[in-house]
Amino acid sequence: MVRIAILDLCKYSPPLDDCAPTSSAIADWLQPAMPEAELVPVMVCDGAEIPAAGEFDGFVLSGSEQGVYNETEWMEPMRAFLLQAKLARVPLFGICFGHQLMADTFGGRAEKADLGHVIGARRFDIEGQSVTALVWHQDQVTQVPPGAAVIGSSDYCPVAVLAYDFPALSVQFHPEFAPDFVIEAVNRLDGAELDPAEAQRARKSLAGVGVAEDLMAARVANFFTRTLAARKHLATAPGLPA
């Protein structure tokens, strides 16, 4: 059985501290597209040990309330893990903060953007296809790392999807989010973390929005299955140890 670890880097604080862990949302989103896989949450945000790259067949990095510039107990260990995974060619998929941390670790740059909070629904162009996706972030990737290609962008976010020349893929948006969750978060944060104008823009963008989350799940599942099939083929090629 394929085992994929979901490295949960998000620790919700009030008024969202009663929300289900981000890793649960990621598993609910990805599992239907990978019914044969075991998706294992690893609560790095709560102090769980970061696995070695070889302990799982692949990894998903979640979003986070942190920025790559913050000092946390797990930030530098996560960077070390990513470099280990790159060398081992273990497939990685990053979401929002995961996208930013991967880019920043692999030689690019992520930083706070001038737009403030961007939350709601936005349009992205991904390999020539127009896709509506849900977003919630302040930071962006501002410098593309060596060996990465931009395959998705938006008018407000030029580096929205990155594909690497090793088994790694990342997105700035949140394919695991449901519109109802984002609306509830906006309502709770209105007047606190979000000013009323930001909250109103978010609600307007979410009105009647349709999100093809199953399409993105299929893309990510295909990324993992193709990568793992190629690794298996290489490992069993004639003249190489199985």
C-alpha positions in Angstrom: 0.0 0.0 0.0 1.2 3.5 -0.8 1.7 5.6 2.3 1.5 9.4 2.1 2.3 11.5 5.1 0.4 14.8 5.5 2.7 17.1 7.4 0.3 19.4 9.3 1.9 22.8 9.9 -1.2 24.7 10.8 -2.3 25.5 14.4 -5.5 27.4 14.4 -5.9 30.0 17.0 -9.1 31.7 18.3 -11.7 32.2 16.9 -10.9 29.2 14.7 -9.4 26.9 17.3 -12.4 24.6 17.2 -11.9 23.8 13.5 -10.8 20.3 12.4 -7.1 20.0 11.7 -6.0 21.0 8.2 -4.6 17.5 7.7 -8.2 16.1 8.0 -9.4 18.5 5.3 -6.5 17.4 3.1 -7.2 13.7 3.6 -10.9 14.2 2.9 -10.1 16.0 -0.3 -7.3 13.7 -1.6 -8.5 10.2 -0.4 -11.3 9.8 -3.1 -8.7 10.3 -5.8 -6.2 7.9 -4.1 -8.4 5.2 -2.6 -5.6 2.7 -2.5 -3.3 5.0 -0.4 -3.0 5.4 3.3 -2.9 9.1 4.2 -1.2 9.6 7.5 -1.5 12.9 9.4 1.7 14.0 11.2 1.0 16.9 13.5 4.3 18.8 13.2 2.5 21.9 14.5 1.9 20.1 17.8 5.4 18.9 18.2 5.2 15.5 16.3 8.6 14.3 15.0 9.2 15.0 11.3 9.6 11.6 9.6 12.7 10.8 7.6 12.2 11.1 3.9 12.4 7.3 3.4 9.6 6.5 6.0 6.8 7.3 3.5 6.2 7.0 -0.2 5.4 10.7 -0.5 4.5 13.8 1.5 2.0 16.6 1.5 2.9 19.9 3.2 -0.1 21.8 4.6 -0.7 25.5 4.9 0.2 27.4 8.1 -0.5 30.5 10.0 3.3 31.0 10.0 5.5 32.6 7.4 8.9 31.3 6.2 10.6 34.2 8.0 9.2 33.2 11.4 11.2 31.2 14.0 9.4 28.1 15.2 10.7 24.9 16.7 10.0 23.1 13.4 10.9 25.6 10.7 14.6 24.7 10.3 14.0 20.9 10.8 11.3 21.2 8.0 13.9 22.8 5.7 16.4 20.1 6.5 13.7 17.5 5.8 12.9 19.1 2.4 16.5 19.0 1.3 16.7 15.3 2.4 13.5 14.5 0.4 14.9 16.3 -2.6 18.1 14.2 -2.5 16.0 11.0 -2.0 13.6 12.0 -4.9 10.6 11.4 -2.7 7.5 13.1 -4.1 6.4 16.3 -2.4 3.2 18.3 -2.8 3.0 21.7 -1.0 -0.1 23.8 -0.3 0.0 27.6 0.4 2.6 27.8 3.2 4.0 24.5 2.0 4.4 26.0 -1.5 6.2 29.0 0.0 8.5 26.9 2.3 9.4 24.6 -0.6 10.3 27.5 -2.9 12.2 29.4 -0.1 14.2 26.2 0.9 15.0 25.2 -2.7 16.7 28.5 -3.5 13.8 30.9 -4.3 12.1 33.5 -2.1 8.8 33.9 -0.3 7.8 37.0 1.6 4.8 39.1 2.7 3.0 40.6 -0.2 1.7 44.2 -0.5 -1.9 43.1 -0.9 -2.6 42.2 2.8 -5.0 39.3 3.4 -6.2 37.6 0.2 -9.1 35.4 1.1 -11.9 34.0 -1.0 -12.1 32.7 -4.6 -9.7 33.6 -7.3 -9.1 32.6 -10.9 -5.9 30.8 -11.9 -4.5 29.8 -15.2 -2.9 26.3 -14.9 -1.2 25.0 -18.0 -3.7 26.9 -20.2 -6.8 25.9 -18.2 -8.8 28.5 -16.2 -9.5 27.2 -12.7 -11.4 28.8 -9.8 -9.7 28.0 -6.4 -9.9 29.1 -2.8 -7.2 31.2 -1.3 -6.2 32.5 2.2 -2.8 34.0 2.5 -0.7 37.1 3.0 2.6 35.8 1.7 3.7 34.8 -1.8 6.6 33.3 -3.7 8.4 36.2 -5.2 11.5 34.5 -6.7 11.3 31.2 -8.5 13.9 28.6 -7.3 16.3 27.1 -9.7 15.0 24.0 -11.4 11.3 25.0 -11.0 8.9 26.1 -13.7 5.8 28.3 -13.2 2.9 26.3 -14.5 0.1 28.3 -12.9 -0.5 31.9 -12.2 -3.1 34.6 -11.4 -3.3 38.3 -12.1 -2.5 39.0 -8.4 -0.1 36.0 -7.9 2.4 35.4 -10.7 3.9 32.3 -9.0 0.9 30.2 -8.1 1.9 26.7 -9.2 5.4 25.3 -9.4 6.6 22.1 -10.9 10.2 21.1 -10.2 12.8 19.1 -12.1 12.7 16.6 -9.2 9.5 15.1 -7.9 7.9 18.1 -6.3 4.7 20.1 -7.1 3.2 23.0 -5.1 0.2 25.4 -5.3 -0.5 28.7 -3.6 -4.2 28.1 -3.2 -6.1 25.7 -1.0 -7.6 22.8 -3.0 -8.7 21.1 0.2 -10.9 24.0 1.3 -14.7 24.0 0.8 -16.4 27.3 0.2 -18.6 26.9 3.3 -15.5 26.6 5.5 -14.0 29.8 4.0 -17.2 31.7 4.4 -17.4 30.6 8.1 -13.8 31.7 8.6 -14.5 35.1 7.1 -17.5 35.6 9.3 -15.5 34.7 12.4 -12.5 36.9 11.5 -14.5 39.9 10.3 -13.5 42.9 12.4 -10.6 41.0 14.0 -7.9 39.6 11.7 -9.8 40.9 8.7 -11.0 44.4 8.3 -14.6 44.8 7.2 -13.6 45.7 3.6 -11.4 42.6 3.3 -14.3 40.5 4.7 -16.8 42.0 2.3 -14.5 41.4 -0.7 -14.1 37.8 0.3 -17.8 37.2 0.7 -18.5 38.8 -2.7 -15.9 36.5 -4.4 -17.4 33.4 -2.7 -21.0 34.1 -3.7 -22.3 31.2 -5.8 -18.7 30.1 -6.5 -18.0 26.6 -7.9 -14.7 25.0 -7.2 -13.5 21.9 -9.1 -11.6 20.4 -6.1 -11.9 16.9 -7.5 -10.1 18.0 -10.6 -7.1 19.2 -8.6 -7.2 16.1 -6.5 -7.0 14.0 -9.6 -4.0 16.1 -10.8 -2.2 15.6 -7.4 -3.0 11.8 -7.3 -1.7 11.5 -10.8 1.5 13.3 -9.8 2.1 10.8 -6.9 1.2 7.7 -8.9 3.3 8.6 -11.9 6.3 9.4 -9.7 6.0 6.3 -7.7 5.5 4.1 -10.8 8.7 5.6 -12.3 10.7 5.0 -9.1 9.5 1.4 -9.0 10.4 0.8 -12.7 13.8 2.2 -12.1 14.4 0.1 -9.0 13.5 -3.1 -10.9 15.3 -2.3 -14.1 17.8 -5.0 -15.3 21.1 -4.7 -13.6 19.8 -2.7 -10.7 18.9 -4.1 -7.3 15.2 -4.4 -6.7 
